[in-house]
Amino acid sequence: MTDPAPATAPLPLVSRIIGVITSPKATFENIVAAPRPMGVLLVVALVIGIGSVIPQFTEKGRQATLDLQVKAMERFGATVTPEMQAKLEERSHSVPLRLTGVVGGFIWIAMLAMIFTALYWAAFNTVLGGTASFKQVLAIVAHSQVISAISVLAALPITLTTGKMSPTGPFNLGALAPMLEQGSTFATFLSSVSVFTLWGFIVDAIGLGVLYRRNSRNIALVLIAIFLLIMLGMAVAFGRFSQPS
């Protein structure tokens, strides 16, 4: 049986959000007994959406967002012509387009939560013989997204003051090796690994360990190892793709 003993009373939303940070194991014991994923998903999506849009209403943040878009297009092999640059510049001044980031936050968080829930549920129920419900796994994934919201809030003042932005935020492992050549495979790999992403996988592992009565440390090691291998593979692929023919 994978379900832990029922909690005495479901924790309120604020207590669950705080508990995921301060005492995740005890909090997840309550969450899996009374899974309620929707409230925390809405809060997380709202925080991430607003936190991502705020910098675009400052000149530094707007320019940083524009530079990030151009670099992403060039990384995938597109040639950004002066005309394309002008159109991107014009769009970056559009208030309605900036506000779509809030809506995008809801869509992105919901999609991400469903994808990871499906992967975890399939792995633990189908492969490992667990019997947890999809809603229980979704509740774990939804609450672990609190860490993503924290990462956005933590990066916000840095983005506003420095005008610099990266897909993984300022708290990535690339800062540990500034001597590496920018754009090299290993530098790209390190910069793709956010400290908050690793923290999020650890929180996922704690919740899954509670739900499926398995060793959370082993689950965390497996999740992080898979993630690092994927990021390393992507760094190698991007390095080869960006090399001139």
C-alpha atoms as a printed R data frame, in Angstrom:
    type eleno elety resid chain resno      x      y       z
1   ATOM     1    CA   MET     A     1  0.000  0.000   0.000
2   ATOM     2    CA   THR     A     2  1.407  3.371  -0.944
3   ATOM     3    CA   ASP     A     3 -0.905  5.760   0.899
4   ATOM     4    CA   PRO     A     4  0.369  7.043   4.245
5   ATOM     5    CA   ALA     A     5 -1.879  7.298   7.272
6   ATOM     6    CA   PRO     A     6 -4.450 10.067   6.891
7   ATOM     7    CA   ALA     A     7 -3.580 13.398   8.489
8   ATOM     8    CA   THR     A     8 -5.762 14.699  11.306
9   ATOM     9    CA   ALA     A     9 -6.816 17.736   9.289
10  ATOM    10    CA   PRO     A    10 -5.842 19.146   5.883
11  ATOM    11    CA   LEU     A    11 -3.399 22.033   6.115
12  ATOM    12    CA   PRO     A    12 -4.531 25.385   4.722
13  ATOM    13    CA   LEU     A    13 -2.914 26.650   1.543
14  ATOM    14    CA   VAL     A    14 -0.507 29.109   3.180
15  ATOM    15    CA   SER     A    15  0.679 26.466   5.658
16  ATOM    16    CA   ARG     A    16  1.328 24.021   2.826
17  ATOM    17    CA   ILE     A    17  3.320 26.597   0.843
18  ATOM    18    CA   ILE     A    18  5.468 27.454   3.852
19  ATOM    19    CA   GLY     A    19  5.738 23.819   4.910
20  ATOM    20    CA   VAL     A    20  7.160 22.705   1.561
21  ATOM    21    CA   ILE     A    21 10.102 25.006   2.324
22  ATOM    22    CA   THR     A    22 10.523 24.526   6.068
23  ATOM    23    CA   SER     A    23  9.374 20.954   6.752
24  ATOM    24    CA   PRO     A    24  8.629 19.186   3.442
25  ATOM    25    CA   LYS     A    25  8.306 15.635   4.764
26  ATOM    26    CA   ALA     A    26  5.663 16.440   7.367
27  ATOM    27    CA   THR     A    27  3.879 18.707   4.918
28  ATOM    28    CA   PHE     A    28  3.759 16.047   2.202
29  ATOM    29    CA   GLU     A    29  2.388 13.516   4.685
30  ATOM    30    CA   ASN     A    30 -0.572 15.840   5.020
31  ATOM    31    CA   ILE     A    31 -0.761 16.661   1.315
32  ATOM    32    CA   VAL     A    32 -0.917 13.065   0.050
33  ATOM    33    CA   ALA     A    33 -3.652 12.260   2.566
34  ATOM    34    CA   ALA     A    34 -5.761 15.150   1.246
35  ATOM    35    CA   PRO     A    35 -4.373 16.123  -2.187
36  ATOM    36    CA   ARG     A    36 -5.398 19.601  -3.284
37  ATOM    37    CA   PRO     A    37 -3.185 20.722  -6.175
38  ATOM    38    CA   MET     A    38 -5.235 23.482  -7.819
39  ATOM    39    CA   GLY     A    39 -4.861 26.244  -5.229
40  ATOM    40    CA   VAL     A    40 -1.086 26.071  -5.036
41  ATOM    41    CA   LEU     A    41 -0.794 25.829  -8.833
42  ATOM    42    CA   LEU     A    42 -2.776 29.059  -9.194
43  ATOM    43    CA   VAL     A    43 -0.607 30.848  -6.622
44  ATOM    44    CA   VAL     A    44  2.630 29.619  -8.182
45  ATOM    45    CA   ALA     A    45  1.528 30.511 -11.707
46  ATOM    46    CA   LEU     A    46  0.462 33.981 -10.579
47  ATOM    47    CA   VAL     A    47  3.769 34.638  -8.800
48  ATOM    48    CA   ILE     A    48  5.855 33.354 -11.711
49  ATOM    49    CA   GLY     A    49  3.773 35.186 -14.297
50  ATOM    50    CA   ILE     A    50  3.872 38.544 -12.492
51  ATOM    51    CA   GLY     A    51  7.503 38.120 -11.466
52  ATOM    52    CA   SER     A    52  8.493 37.414 -15.059
53  ATOM    53    CA   VAL     A    53  6.572 40.386 -16.442
54  ATOM    54    CA   ILE     A    54  7.699 43.066 -13.959
55  ATOM    55    CA   PRO     A    55 11.219 43.462 -15.436
56  ATOM    56    CA   GLN     A    56  9.725 44.159 -18.865
57  ATOM    57    CA   PHE     A    57  8.236 47.400 -17.529
58  ATOM    58    CA   THR     A    58 11.738 48.743 -16.844
59  ATOM    59    CA   GLU     A    59 14.174 49.720 -19.596
60  ATOM    60    CA   LYS     A    60 16.893 47.372 -18.338
61  ATOM    61    CA   GLY     A    61 14.484 44.466 -18.019
62  ATOM    62    CA   ARG     A    62 12.880 45.119 -21.395
63  ATOM    63    CA   GLN     A    63 16.266 45.199 -23.096
64  ATOM    64    CA   ALA     A    64 17.396 42.069 -21.236
65  ATOM    65    CA   THR     A    65 14.272 40.227 -22.397
66  ATOM    66    CA   LEU     A    66 14.848 41.370 -25.967
67  ATOM    67    CA   ASP     A    67 18.494 40.272 -25.887
68  ATOM    68    CA   LEU     A    68 17.460 36.888 -24.515
69  ATOM    69    CA   GLN     A    69 14.958 36.397 -27.345
70  ATOM    70    CA   VAL     A    70 17.569 37.287 -29.973
71  ATOM    71    CA   LYS     A    71 20.170 34.950 -28.450
72  ATOM    72    CA   ALA     A    72 17.642 32.114 -28.337
73  ATOM    73    CA   MET     A    73 16.770 32.590 -31.998
74  ATOM    74    CA   GLU     A    74 20.434 32.707 -33.007
75  ATOM    75    CA   ARG     A    75 21.193 29.644 -30.924
76  ATOM    76    CA   PHE     A    76 18.682 27.656 -32.936
77  ATOM    77    CA   GLY     A    77 20.297 28.740 -36.175
78  ATOM    78    CA   ALA     A    78 18.092 31.694 -37.108
79  ATOM    79    CA   THR     A    79 19.666 34.803 -38.599
80  ATOM    80    CA   VAL     A    80 18.242 37.897 -36.926
81  ATOM    81    CA   THR     A    81 18.121 40.534 -39.640
82  ATOM    82    CA   PRO     A    82 17.859 44.269 -38.887
83  ATOM    83    CA   GLU     A    83 14.212 44.113 -39.923
84  ATOM    84    CA   MET     A    84 13.507 41.275 -37.493
85  ATOM    85    CA   GLN     A    85 15.402 43.140 -34.788
86  ATOM    86    CA   ALA     A    86 13.246 46.226 -35.416
87  ATOM    87    CA   LYS     A    87 10.028 44.210 -35.164
88  ATOM    88    CA   LEU     A    88 11.156 42.571 -31.928
89  ATOM    89    CA   GLU     A    89 12.086 45.987 -30.576
90  ATOM    90    CA   GLU     A    90  8.645 47.348 -31.490
91  ATOM    91    CA   ARG     A    91  6.862 44.414 -29.895
92  ATOM    92    CA   SER     A    92  8.905 44.766 -26.710
93  ATOM    93    CA   HIS     A    93  7.257 48.166 -26.124
94  ATOM    94    CA   SER     A    94  3.728 46.737 -26.395
95  ATOM    95    CA   VAL     A    95  2.055 46.664 -22.973
96  ATOM    96    CA   PRO     A    96 -0.583 44.027 -23.955
97  ATOM    97    CA   LEU     A    97  2.148 41.714 -25.258
98  ATOM    98    CA   ARG     A    98  4.121 42.109 -22.045
99  ATOM    99    CA   LEU     A    99  1.053 41.235 -19.995
100 ATOM   100    CA   THR     A   100  0.570 38.009 -21.938
101 ATOM   101    CA   GLY     A   101  3.469 36.719 -19.849
102 ATOM   102    CA   VAL     A   102  1.092 36.428 -16.897
103 ATOM   103    CA   VAL     A   103 -1.265 34.239 -18.939
104 ATOM   104    CA   GLY     A   104  1.714 32.339 -20.275
105 ATOM   105    CA   GLY     A   105  2.786 31.621 -16.718
106 ATOM   106    CA   PHE     A   106 -0.505 29.855 -16.005
107 ATOM   107    CA   ILE     A   107 -0.283 27.789 -19.186
108 ATOM   108    CA   TRP     A   108  3.385 26.895 -18.752
109 ATOM   109    CA   ILE     A   109  3.087 25.891 -15.080
110 ATOM   110    CA   ALA     A   110 -0.007 23.784 -15.752
111 ATOM   111    CA   MET     A   111  1.657 22.004 -18.681
112 ATOM   112    CA   LEU     A   112  4.872 21.414 -16.748
113 ATOM   113    CA   ALA     A   113  2.989 20.034 -13.752
114 ATOM   114    CA   MET     A   114  0.960 17.640 -15.894
115 ATOM   115    CA   ILE     A   115  4.029 16.389 -17.791
116 ATOM   116    CA   PHE     A   116  6.057 15.650 -14.663
117 ATOM   117    CA   THR     A   117  3.030 14.152 -12.939
118 ATOM   118    CA   ALA     A   118  2.467 11.782 -15.849
119 ATOM   119    CA   LEU     A   119  6.141 10.763 -15.874
120 ATOM   120    CA   TYR     A   120  6.302 10.158 -12.123
121 ATOM   121    CA   TRP     A   121  2.952  8.376 -12.002
122 ATOM   122    CA   ALA     A   122  3.898  6.100 -14.887
123 ATOM   123    CA   ALA     A   123  7.332  5.325 -13.441
124 ATOM   124    CA   PHE     A   124  6.199  4.572  -9.900
125 ATOM   125    CA   ASN     A   125  2.829  2.974 -10.629
126 ATOM   126    CA   THR     A   126  3.508  1.096 -13.847
127 ATOM   127    CA   VAL     A   127  7.173  0.235 -13.499
128 ATOM   128    CA   LEU     A   128  7.557 -0.010  -9.720
129 ATOM   129    CA   GLY     A   129  4.084 -1.312  -8.897
130 ATOM   130    CA   GLY     A   130  2.768  1.610  -6.849
131 ATOM   131    CA   THR     A   131 -0.932  2.303  -6.387
132 ATOM   132    CA   ALA     A   132 -1.054  6.051  -5.750
133 ATOM   133    CA   SER     A   133 -3.641  8.127  -7.560
134 ATOM   134    CA   PHE     A   134 -2.772 10.596 -10.293
135 ATOM   135    CA   LYS     A   135 -4.172 13.397  -8.133
136 ATOM   136    CA   GLN     A   136 -1.813 12.535  -5.283
137 ATOM   137    CA   VAL     A   137  1.211 12.718  -7.578
138 ATOM   138    CA   LEU     A   138 -0.101 15.944  -9.094
139 ATOM   139    CA   ALA     A   139 -0.410 17.430  -5.613
140 ATOM   140    CA   ILE     A   140  3.257 16.638  -4.933
141 ATOM   141    CA   VAL     A   141  4.411 18.147  -8.215
142 ATOM   142    CA   ALA     A   142  2.194 21.207  -7.770
143 ATOM   143    CA   HIS     A   143  3.571 21.948  -4.314
144 ATOM   144    CA   SER     A   144  7.165 21.436  -5.455
145 ATOM   145    CA   GLN     A   145  6.571 24.263  -7.952
146 ATOM   146    CA   VAL     A   146  6.725 26.608  -4.956
147 ATOM   147    CA   ILE     A   147 10.496 26.370  -5.359
148 ATOM   148    CA   SER     A   148 10.189 27.671  -8.932
149 ATOM   149    CA   ALA     A   149  8.201 30.636  -7.655
150 ATOM   150    CA   ILE     A   150 10.914 31.350  -5.079
151 ATOM   151    CA   SER     A   151 13.558 31.285  -7.821
152 ATOM   152    CA   VAL     A   152 11.647 33.928  -9.810
153 ATOM   153    CA   LEU     A   153 11.265 36.153  -6.752
154 ATOM   154    CA   ALA     A   154 14.944 35.732  -5.840
155 ATOM   155    CA   ALA     A   155 16.081 36.613  -9.363
156 ATOM   156    CA   LEU     A   156 13.784 39.628  -9.696
157 ATOM   157    CA   PRO     A   157 15.890 42.237  -7.819
158 ATOM   158    CA   ILE     A   158 19.046 41.074  -9.607
159 ATOM   159    CA   THR     A   159 17.389 41.399 -13.001
160 ATOM   160    CA   LEU     A   160 16.021 44.838 -12.150
161 ATOM   161    CA   THR     A   161 19.366 46.184 -10.930
162 ATOM   162    CA   THR     A   162 21.756 44.578 -13.428
163 ATOM   163    CA   GLY     A   163 19.571 44.292 -16.510
164 ATOM   164    CA   LYS     A   164 20.872 40.778 -17.116
165 ATOM   165    CA   MET     A   165 18.680 37.772 -17.743
166 ATOM   166    CA   SER     A   166 19.210 34.090 -18.533
167 ATOM   167    CA   PRO     A   167 16.815 31.177 -19.104
168 ATOM   168    CA   THR     A   168 17.846 29.543 -15.811
169 ATOM   169    CA   GLY     A   169 18.193 32.738 -13.799
170 ATOM   170    CA   PRO     A   170 21.283 34.074 -12.021
171 ATOM   171    CA   PHE     A   171 21.568 31.171  -9.574
172 ATOM   172    CA   ASN     A   172 23.042 28.557 -11.891
173 ATOM   173    CA   LEU     A   173 26.205 26.493 -11.563
174 ATOM   174    CA   GLY     A   174 27.928 28.512 -14.264
175 ATOM   175    CA   ALA     A   175 28.815 31.056 -11.572
176 ATOM   176    CA   LEU     A   176 31.077 28.434  -9.981
177 ATOM   177    CA   ALA     A   177 33.378 28.340 -13.004
178 ATOM   178    CA   PRO     A   178 33.728 31.862 -14.437
179 ATOM   179    CA   MET     A   179 37.084 30.916 -15.946
180 ATOM   180    CA   LEU     A   180 35.445 28.677 -18.548
181 ATOM   181    CA   GLU     A   181 35.121 29.963 -22.093
182 ATOM   182    CA   GLN     A   182 31.632 31.314 -22.648
183 ATOM   183    CA   GLY     A   183 29.741 29.107 -25.080
184 ATOM   184    CA   SER     A   184 31.889 26.044 -24.444
185 ATOM   185    CA   THR     A   185 30.078 22.758 -23.852
186 ATOM   186    CA   PHE     A   186 30.890 22.554 -20.150
187 ATOM   187    CA   ALA     A   187 30.102 26.224 -19.549
188 ATOM   188    CA   THR     A   188 26.761 25.781 -21.323
189 ATOM   189    CA   PHE     A   189 26.056 22.690 -19.240
190 ATOM   190    CA   LEU     A   190 26.801 24.421 -15.942
191 ATOM   191    CA   SER     A   191 24.794 27.502 -16.853
192 ATOM   192    CA   SER     A   192 21.787 25.287 -17.663
193 ATOM   193    CA   VAL     A   193 21.680 23.850 -14.141
194 ATOM   194    CA   SER     A   194 19.885 26.088 -11.677
195 ATOM   195    CA   VAL     A   195 20.327 25.588  -7.942
196 ATOM   196    CA   PHE     A   196 16.578 26.033  -7.572
197 ATOM   197    CA   THR     A   197 15.905 23.287 -10.118
198 ATOM   198    CA   LEU     A   198 18.005 20.866  -8.076
199 ATOM   199    CA   TRP     A   199 16.158 21.973  -4.938
200 ATOM   200    CA   GLY     A   200 12.855 21.367  -6.710
201 ATOM   201    CA   PHE     A   201 13.854 17.804  -7.600
202 ATOM   202    CA   ILE     A   202 14.828 17.178  -3.976
203 ATOM   203    CA   VAL     A   203 11.405 18.401  -2.857
204 ATOM   204    CA   ASP     A   204  9.779 16.169  -5.486
205 ATOM   205    CA   ALA     A   205 11.794 13.235  -4.150
206 ATOM   206    CA   ILE     A   206 10.702 13.883  -0.580
207 ATOM   207    CA   GLY     A   207  7.056 13.954  -1.619
208 ATOM   208    CA   LEU     A   208  7.365 10.828  -3.767
209 ATOM   209    CA   GLY     A   209  9.209  9.066  -0.959
210 ATOM   210    CA   VAL     A   210  6.364  9.845   1.426
211 ATOM   211    CA   LEU     A   211  3.695  8.791  -1.067
212 ATOM   212    CA   TYR     A   212  5.332  5.554  -2.211
213 ATOM   213    CA   ARG     A   213  7.139  4.732   1.058
214 ATOM   214    CA   ARG     A   214 10.539  4.714  -0.586
215 ATOM   215    CA   ASN     A   215 13.911  6.237   0.218
216 ATOM   216    CA   SER     A   216 13.714  9.922  -0.726
217 ATOM   217    CA   ARG     A   217 17.485 10.261  -1.004
218 ATOM   218    CA   ASN     A   218 17.674  7.520  -3.627
219 ATOM   219    CA   ILE     A   219 14.800  9.063  -5.563
220 ATOM   220    CA   ALA     A   220 16.517 12.463  -5.475
221 ATOM   221    CA   LEU     A   221 19.788 11.003  -6.733
222 ATOM   222    CA   VAL     A   222 18.041  9.304  -9.642
223 ATOM   223    CA   LEU     A   223 16.004 12.399 -10.593
224 ATOM   224    CA   ILE     A   224 19.000 14.711 -10.432
225 ATOM   225    CA   ALA     A   225 21.219 12.263 -12.328
226 ATOM   226    CA   ILE     A   226 18.657 11.979 -15.146
227 ATOM   227    CA   PHE     A   227 18.271 15.756 -15.272
228 ATOM   228    CA   LEU     A   228 22.037 16.339 -15.391
229 ATOM   229    CA   LEU     A   229 22.465 13.778 -18.164
230 ATOM   230    CA   ILE     A   230 19.736 15.454 -20.209
231 ATOM   231    CA   MET     A   231 21.297 18.891 -19.689
232 ATOM   232    CA   LEU     A   232 24.735 17.566 -20.611
233 ATOM   233    CA   GLY     A   233 23.341 15.958 -23.765
234 ATOM   234    CA   MET     A   234 21.625 19.219 -24.717
235 ATOM   235    CA   ALA     A   235 24.839 21.179 -24.105
236 ATOM   236    CA   VAL     A   236 26.760 18.815 -26.373
237 ATOM   237    CA   ALA     A   237 24.045 19.017 -29.038
238 ATOM   238    CA   PHE     A   238 23.904 22.807 -28.898
239 ATOM   239    CA   GLY     A   239 27.700 22.960 -29.123
240 ATOM   240    CA   ARG     A   240 27.720 20.867 -32.274
241 ATOM   241    CA   PHE     A   241 24.734 22.706 -33.727
242 ATOM   242    CA   SER     A   242 26.340 26.119 -33.212
243 ATOM   243    CA   GLN     A   243 29.634 25.155 -34.813
244 ATOM   244    CA   PRO     A   244 30.101 26.665 -38.253
245 ATOM   245    CA   SER     A   245 29.892 24.146 -41.072
